[in-house]
Amino acid sequence: MVVVWDGRVRSRPLGVPGKRKVNIACVHETGWAGTKARNVDGYKLWYSGVVRDKNGVGILVDRDLRESVVEVRRVNDRLMFITLVIGECILNVVSTYAPQAGLDEEVKRRFWEGLDEIVRNIPPTKRLFIGVDFNGHIGAVAGSYGEVHGGFGFGDRNGGGTSLLDFAKAFELVIANSTFPKREEHLVTFRSSTVKTQIDYLLLRRCDRGLCQDCKVIPGESLATQHRLLVMDIGIMMKRKKRMKRMPEEWRSSTVVPLYKNKGDIQCCDNYRGIKLLSHTMKVWERVVEVKVRKTTSISDN
């Protein structure tokens, strides 16, 4: 399960993810400065921040997958990603916190350039998941964005939502929490006494949308004052490695028996030759191997 989680990461904040059996969580507004990693309530947190109590992003990975993380890249206090190798599957998880509408246009431009570079440098054959606090509204209906918007959003679209849809369209992504018909309480990610909106999103490649089994907001579980937990269930089949069995040592053992050659002095050791007595199982195994080798090899006349 992958989640988007907005709110300060404190000493023991993870009761909800733990109860929900969350494997990976994209967290925003962490409020920690620095580019470090630490253990938090059974999870490992990689985070990136510049100024204490301002912005900050991070990614939490549970104890089952933490050893699968092979790369961590922190871009700034709004962008970072990790790469995991799970069996034969490579996962790239991006955590991003978009600038608010009132910020300077230069800040927004740098944000989009950084996000574009991250996604562009991840090969299309590798699986990609983006957890974003976008501060934009994609709207309830897909309109002309049917290939990236599933038609089950919330509210009215604004300029920020259009930018997100254009980004998803350019990189052939789909917004997971717009692809399942849900009640309003399972769509609203931000709620206050006067406002209810959808501003948190989970994205994945369009070709991998079959991996997403469900995506919704958990309305009764508030991780920050006004944000709600957004979760996505993904199913990834992992091939089990074949166990290489070793040949039992008793098959290898043999007994050397001296056999008289029927000539010369019977008491002379030179008139004997040794033969090895193998187990019947080993004899059968040798014959099986011989047959397979003969089928796959040929002897040249030269």
Secondary structure, 3 states (H helix, E strand, C coil): CEEEEECCCCCCCCHHHHHCCCCEEEEECCCCCEEEEEEECCEEEEEEECCCCCCCEEEEEECCCHHHEEEEEECCCCEEEEEEEECCEEEEEEEEECCCCCCCHHHHHHHHHHHHHHHHCCCCCCEEEEEEECCCCCCCCCCCCCCCCCCCCCCCCCHHHHHHHHHHHHCCEEEHHHCCCCCHHHCCCEECCCCEECCEEEEEEHHHHHHEEEEEEEEEEECCCCEEEEEEEECCCCCCCCCCCCCCHHHHCCEEEEEECCCCCCCCHHHEEEEEECCHHHHHHHHHHHHHHHHHCCCCCC
